[in-house]
Amino acid sequence: MFSTCGKLVLGSYFLIKMAESGSKKTEKRDESELDMPIWSVVSFDRCEASGLTYSEAAQKLAELDSQKVSGLCIITDEAASRVDA
């Protein structure tokens, strides 16, 4: 439905733009940091692996734990870059 003064058309335009803007925010929220290759596994001794997704890091941690490596944890690559080797 169109209005001769354009208010309805403009109102619809802004509603569509707001909806598009909201969907972009939703898409960004769907991207999880857990799926990004930004995770490292560190031990008491050193950084054991980096550039992993969180799932890969958890697998690496389990593998190292089975090898009796001490002090394991998962942190971001950024934090791992500060770990003294």
N, C-alpha and C positions, 0 to 999 in steps of 0.2 A: 504494500500500500504506500502510495506517495502523497506527500503533502505539497501544496503549492508554495508554501513558504520555505520548504526544505528542512524544517526542523525534524520531521520524522526520518528523513533520509540521513541527515547528519547524525541523529541519535543512533540510528542503526549502524552507521559507519563506525562510530566510536565504540559501540558495543562489540562489533566484530573485531576491531583493533584490540580492545581490552581482552577479549577471549583469546585472540592469537598470542598476545603478550603472556597471558596466563599459561597457555599451553607450552610456550618456550620455557617458562620457569619450571613447569612440571617435568619437561624433558630433562632439564639440567638436574633436577632432584633425582630422576631415575638413574642417572649416572652415579654410581657409588664409588667412593674412594677405595673401597675394598676390592673393586675389580680393576683398579689402576695399578700399573707396575711401579709402585712407589714404596714398597715394603722391603725391609731387611731383617735378617735373622742374625742376632749377635750372641756371643757367648762371653764368659768372663775374659777370655783371651783375645778375641778379635771379632771382626765382622765376618760371619761365615758365608753369607750370600746377600745379594742386594738386587734391586730391579725386579722384584717379584710381585705378583698379585698377593693379596692376603691369603688366599687359598693355597697358592704355591708355597708361601712362607710357612704356613701351618704344616704342610707336608714335609718341608725341609726341616722344620723344628722336630717333627716326629722322627724323621730319619736320624738326625743328629742325637736326639735323646736316646734312641735305641743303641747308639754307639757310645753312650755314657758321657757325652759332652756336657760339661757343667755350665750353669748360669745362662741358660737359653731364654731369649725373649724376642718378640717381634716388635720392631719400631720402624718409623719412617726412614727412608733413605737419607733425608735431610738430617735427622737426629743421628743416624749411624755415621754420617760423615764427620761428626764431632767425637766419635769414640776413638780413644788412643789405641793405636795398633801395637 
